[in-house]
Amino acid sequence: GGCGSSDAMASVGPDRLPALVEEIEAVLRWSRREFGSASAEGDWDFELQGTCEPDVPLQVLHDATSGRVSVSPACDALITLSLTLGGSGAFCDAFRRAFGVDA
């Protein structure tokens, strides 16, 4: 029973953005593989947000078909991405086990 959410935020330079995007893609791929498609009515859902310093909103999109995350427009400054995952108790328990997250 129950449900919960987890937030992750990272700020990186443009050279580290591909590695950060790969980490986000890995979490979303795992979530979809283990619990099906994301939806507010399902076992899990997520939200992606991004900012290019000093305060330019970025469009951060996830293509469920390809599993790819895209960030636009291009940013030559510090980039902050955040991922919020929410889900059922079963999803949260499995997520903690899979990714070594403390309760």
C-alpha positions as CSV (number, residue, x, y, z in Angstrom):
1,G,0.0,0.0,0.0
2,G,0.9,3.6,0.0
3,C,2.7,5.7,-2.5
4,G,5.6,8.1,-2.6
5,S,7.9,10.2,-4.6
6,S,11.6,10.8,-5.1
7,D,13.3,13.9,-6.4
8,A,16.8,14.0,-8.0
9,M,18.5,17.2,-9.2
10,A,21.9,17.7,-10.8
11,S,23.7,20.7,-12.2
12,V,26.4,20.1,-14.8
13,G,28.3,21.9,-17.5
14,P,27.5,21.3,-21.1
15,D,30.2,18.6,-21.4
16,R,28.6,16.5,-18.7
17,L,25.0,16.8,-20.0
18,P,25.1,13.6,-22.2
19,A,26.1,11.5,-19.1
20,L,23.4,13.1,-17.0
21,V,20.8,12.4,-19.7
22,E,22.0,8.8,-19.9
23,E,21.4,8.4,-16.2
24,I,17.8,9.8,-16.5
25,E,17.1,7.5,-19.5
26,A,18.3,4.5,-17.5
27,V,15.9,5.2,-14.6
28,L,13.0,5.8,-17.0
29,R,13.8,2.6,-19.0
30,W,13.9,0.6,-15.8
31,S,10.6,2.1,-14.6
32,R,8.9,1.3,-17.9
33,R,10.4,-2.2,-18.2
34,E,9.3,-3.1,-14.6
35,F,6.0,-1.2,-14.3
36,G,4.7,-0.4,-17.8
37,S,4.0,3.0,-19.2
38,A,4.0,6.1,-17.0
39,S,0.6,7.5,-16.2
40,A,-1.0,9.3,-13.3
41,E,-3.4,6.4,-13.0
42,G,-0.8,3.7,-13.2
43,D,2.0,2.4,-10.8
44,W,4.3,5.3,-11.6
45,D,4.6,8.7,-13.2
46,F,7.4,11.3,-13.6
47,E,8.2,14.9,-14.4
48,L,11.3,16.3,-16.0
49,Q,12.4,20.0,-15.7
50,G,15.5,21.9,-16.7
51,T,17.1,25.3,-16.5
52,C,20.0,26.9,-18.2
53,E,21.8,29.4,-15.9
54,P,21.1,32.1,-15.0
55,D,17.3,31.4,-15.4
56,V,16.4,30.1,-18.9
57,P,13.8,27.3,-18.9
58,L,14.7,24.3,-20.9
59,Q,12.4,21.9,-22.6
60,V,13.2,18.4,-21.3
61,L,11.2,15.7,-23.2
62,H,11.1,11.9,-22.9
63,D,10.1,9.9,-25.9
64,A,8.5,6.7,-24.5
65,T,9.0,4.8,-27.8
66,S,12.7,5.3,-28.1
67,G,13.4,5.8,-24.4
68,R,15.5,8.9,-25.3
69,V,15.5,12.2,-23.4
70,S,16.1,15.5,-25.2
71,V,17.0,18.9,-23.8
72,S,16.5,22.1,-25.8
73,P,17.5,24.7,-26.6
74,A,21.3,24.3,-26.5
75,C,22.9,25.8,-23.4
76,D,26.6,26.8,-23.0
77,A,26.2,27.5,-19.3
78,L,25.5,25.5,-16.2
79,I,22.5,23.2,-16.8
80,T,20.2,22.0,-14.0
81,L,17.9,19.0,-14.6
82,S,15.4,17.6,-12.1
83,L,13.5,14.3,-12.2
84,T,10.6,13.6,-9.9
85,L,9.3,10.0,-9.8
86,G,6.1,9.1,-8.0
87,G,4.5,5.8,-7.7
88,S,2.8,3.0,-5.8
89,G,4.3,1.4,-2.7
90,A,5.5,-1.5,-4.9
91,F,7.1,0.9,-7.3
92,C,8.9,2.8,-4.6
93,D,10.1,-0.4,-2.9
94,A,11.4,-1.8,-6.1
95,F,13.0,1.6,-7.1
96,R,14.9,1.7,-3.7
97,R,16.2,-1.8,-4.2
98,A,17.2,-1.3,-7.8
99,F,19.0,2.0,-7.3
100,G,20.2,1.7,-3.7
101,V,18.1,4.6,-2.5
102,D,17.7,4.9,1.3
103,A,14.1,5.0,2.5
